[in-house]
Amino acid sequence: MTAWEKLKVVQTKLNAPKNRTNTFGKYKYRSCEDILEAVKPLLAEVNASITLCDQIVNVGDRYYVEASAYFHDCDDPDKFIGVDAYARE
């Protein structure tokens, strides 16, 4: 199974319900920890891992949080899928 096929299996099976409630805004949400707890058994099933990394970067006169996520195929350490995203105040 390729890294992309493993990622497809994990994404298809992943269920992370919104079990937390914001009492001020009165809405349901899930945390990063909730998602990671739900995904761990699925990663074990396909022999893969996820690493997450955040860092502050300066672009021009603005500061951003650069968040990176990597899906690693443990059967072939050279194979991974990565994505980056940026957020600002």
JOHUKA-V344676 format. One record per residue. N is the residue number from 1. SS is DSSP state (H for helix, E for strand, L for the rest). Layout:
n;ss
N;SS
N;SS
//
This chain:
n;ss
1;L
2;L
3;H
4;H
5;H
6;H
7;H
8;H
9;H
10;H
11;H
12;H
13;H
14;L
15;L
16;L
17;L
18;L
19;L
20;E
21;E
22;E
23;L
24;L
25;L
26;L
27;E
28;E
29;E
30;L
31;L
32;H
33;H
34;H
35;H
36;H
37;H
38;H
39;H
40;H
41;H
42;H
43;H
44;H
45;H
46;H
47;L
48;E
49;E
50;E
51;E
52;E
53;E
54;E
55;E
56;E
57;E
58;E
59;E
60;L
61;L
62;E
63;E
64;E
65;E
66;E
67;E
68;E
69;E
70;E
71;E
72;E
73;E
74;L
75;L
76;L
77;L
78;L
79;L
80;E
81;E
82;E
83;E
84;E
85;E
86;E
87;E
88;L
89;L
//
